[in-house]
Each structure stands twice: as C-alpha cells, then as structure tokens.
Amino acid sequence: MDTTTGSLAGPTTPGAPRAGRREWTAFAVLMLPLLLVSMDVSILYFAIPFISEDLTPSSTQQLWILDMYGFVLAGLLITMGALGDRIGRRRLVLAGAVVFGLASVAAAYADSPQLLIAVRALLGVGGSALMPSTLALIRNLFHDERQRAQAVTAWTGVMTVGISFGPVVSGALLERFWWGSVFLINLPAMLLLLVLAPLLLPEVKHPAAGRFDLPSAVLSLAGLLPFIQGVKQLARDGAELMPAVSVLCGLALLYVFVRRQSRLAHPLVDLELLRRRTYGGAVLANLFAIAATVGMAVFLTQYLQSVLGQSPLHAALWSLVPAVGAFVGAPSGAALARRHDRGTVMAAGFAVSACGFLALTQVRPDSALWFTLVACAVYTCGLVAAMSLANELALGAAPPERAGSAAAVLESGQELGGALGMAVLGSVGAAVYRHGMADTGAPASARETLGAAVALSRGDTGLASSAYAAFTRGLDFAALGAAGLMVGAGVLALLLLRERRAAGRVG
C-alpha cells in the first residue's frame, strides 16, 4: 500500500476522484475507535452505583470518576490533532489504541477511587489520540464532495449512536458481570484496530507543519481543566471564591494560549480558520448541541432506572430507542441540504430539536413511557441532522494538510460542550431537586440526590413520591435549558452559516 506522506491529500475539484471499496473499508475501520471512544462518555451511567458500592468514593470522587475522561479528552484534542498532522495520523491512531487498551485493563481492576480517576484520565489521553484522526482522515480519503458528505454523516451518526449505545452495553454487562467488564469490552476492538489499521489506513501528515510547540500544548490543557472544573463548581454550589478563581485562572491561561498561537509560525490552532464564518460557526453550533445532549442524558437514565423502576438492562434498552431519530435525521438533513441552503437546514434541525426538549418539560412521574421516548427521538432527529451538516461544513472549510488540527478543534468544542452540559444542566436539575425536597422533612442525604432518597424510602411511599416529583421537576428545568441552547444554536446557524451555497461552498 502507498503510504507516501500526504498521498491522499488534495483539494476537492469538480473532477475529484471518487472513493472505491478500499477507501470505504478504511472508513469502516476508523469507525471502530470512534464508536468506543463515544461509548466511554456514557458507559458509566449505569455502572456508577456498582462502583460506589465497591470502592466507596466520596461524592466529589464520584463526580471525578464520571467527568475525568471527558475533561482530559477535551483538553488534549487540540494537542493530539496538531501532533497527528506532524507525526502521521495513522501512527497516532495506533498509539491511541495501545494507550486506550492498556488503560481499559487498568480501569477494570482498579481497587481505589483515586486509581480509577487516574486511569480514567489515561483513557482520555488514548481517546484524544484516536478521535481527531477519525474525522481528519475522512478529509484525505474522500475528495468527492458528495461522498465526503456521506462519510461525515455516517461519522456523526456513529458518534451519536455510540453515546446512546454506551448505557446499553453497560446495562447488559452489569446483568451478568462486575462493573470492570464495562472497560474490558474495549480490548477486542482495540486489538482488531491494531491489526487492520496498518493494512488499510494511509499514513498522512503535513510535511510543512513545522516544529511541535510543547508550551502551547501545556497551556491548552492547563487552561481548559481549571475552567471546566470552576464552571462545574459554580453551577453546583453557587457563587463561591475558589471556583471563581479557578474559572479566571483558566481563562487567563487560555488567553495566553491564544496569544501564543497568533505569534507562532506553525501554531497548534489555526486562528485564521477559526475566524471563518463557516468553520467558527460550525464549532459553536456543535458545542451547543452536545451540551444539550449530554446534559439531558444523565436525567433520562436516572428517570428510567430510579423513577420508573427499570432494571439497568431494560433502562439501557429503552434509552436506545431515541437513537432511531439519528438514523432518520442524518440522511434527511443531508438530502435537504442538496436542495436548500445548509445554514437554513441546520437552523430548522435545531428548531425541531428544541421542540423535542420542550416536550420533555411536560414529563411527570406518571407520564407514559412512549411520550418521553418520542420526545427524545424528536430532539435526536433534529440535532443529528444539524450536527452532520455542521461537521461537513467545518471539515470542508479546512485545507487537507491541516485536517487533523481542524478536526481536533471541532471535537474539542464538542467534548467541552458535553462536559459543560453535564455540569450546568445537571447542576440546574440538582438545584431544583434540592429546592423541591427542602420542606419535606426528609433526611439530608435524601434531599441531596434521588438515589439516596430511593434507598431511604423503603416502605415510605410519601418520601418516594416527593423525591420523584422533585426529580422530574428538575428534569423539566434542565430540558428547558436544553431547548434554550438549541434556539441559540439555530440563531448561530442563521447568522453565520447561511448563503454558503450562493458564495460557493468551501469544501
């Protein structure tokens, strides 16, 4: 196989070569790590009670077990995207598969909360090496615009289904095995990737990318982590000094990072690309979309399992039903975009998604399950339709030789959005829950979390009813916040992403 550096790179032209069986097979191989990395965002949703029982983490440690993976993933994506442009994207995929596999084994057998948190961070390192190349190589494999649009649509669908499929895999494994099995499921796929990637994937890098700037990599991580953690604490605990200082320190370091990029001959982040309406607007729209999706996923899994009393497996299977919306939304959005302006189609998709979230504000403890699932399918349909087009616009706007960095910034926005969505929407729902339980006379632990209230309500139907009502009220407010995010994303699409066809598509 030809592994000549950049052999598959090149701008899209009217006579661009069409991809054949080899390219589509290579694309299928790339979807394997994407599916697993996406699954790891949500695979602990049902496993965390079992982990808590076995390792007895504090409430703060439990949050870090859930969040550390996403935080490190978001913090390192920019670094890894730029590194892939320099050392080769296939080489980065292989390195990421090794780290991800070894970290999965260590996580499965972790015997303390501290070790599990550390290994979740290592999983984030492996995931950050895998994800940018999966999207960047699409830019190199598919030169024909329509084929690339199909590949990006499939990429978006796999990522969305992966997030939805994580709880299903987790629930099925927890029915028969211990919680460590949710990590060991990664091993066969990583081994298969290590075998197939050298045979099918091209080695593509940017020969003129310049020296890798280590201080910039350190600054990006050092700025993102305290910023995200500070926002999370402020949303959960209200205005306090230390979280505010953490946010300010993070912003200061990110400002230094951006200033450094503007002065480097070969930056990690192409600021000129970010200033383009097509690319910058797509990054922002995707951040809003993922924030809404991930923020609501936590509530929906708890609603199915704790309020409706579903077993982990049954709850996971029901939670997969809304993913049907992804299979409808992605191709529908692509088809509409061939006839209409893509910015307008994206705005319409976000509007449909907002309607789904608004329907969720009507969920009550005794609501019909079908109503909740249909509302989730509606918001998934509109959201995936819009995100597929946003990903295509952003990837097409980037020159092929900078595809790794461009994909990394796009995915960094998505991961950052997921972390912020879980923190902010989750904190909104938790605050509403605590307010609803404040005057019930319930024990302090029951006023803090639904899980504690359910555990203490054996035989006390009054406490259970109060907790269910308070939780669904919190879900309603979180859904209202998610709808607001979708409105904001739709406005961004209309202001920044319209009339791209009239001006000539970039990519």
Secondary structure, 3 states (H helix, E strand, C coil): CCCCCCCCCCCCCCCCCCCCHHHHHHHHHHHHHHHHHHHHHHCCCCCHHHHHHHHCCCHHHHHHHHHHHHHHHHHHHHHHHHHHHHHCHHHHHHHHHHHHHHHHHHHHCCCCHHHHHHHHHHHHHHHHHHHHHHHHHHHHHCCCHHHHHHHHHHHHHHHHHHHHHHHHHHHHHHCCCCCCHHHHCHHHHHHHHHHHHHHHCCCCCCCCCCCCCHHHHHHHHHHHHHHHHHHHHHHHHCCCHHHHHHHHHHHHHHHHHHHHHHHCCCCCCCHHHHHCHHHHHHHHHHHHHHHHHHHHHHHHHHHHHHHCCCCHHHHHHHHHHHHHHHHHHHHHHHHHHCCCCHHHHHHHHHHHHHHHHHHHCCCCCCCCHHHHHHHHHHHHHHHHHHHHHHHHHHHHHCCHHHHHHHHHHHHHHHHHHHHHHHHHHHHHHHHHHHHHHCCCCCCHHHHHCHHHHHHHCCCCHHHHHHHHHHHHHHHHHHHHHHHHHHHHHHHHHHHHCCCHHHHCCCC
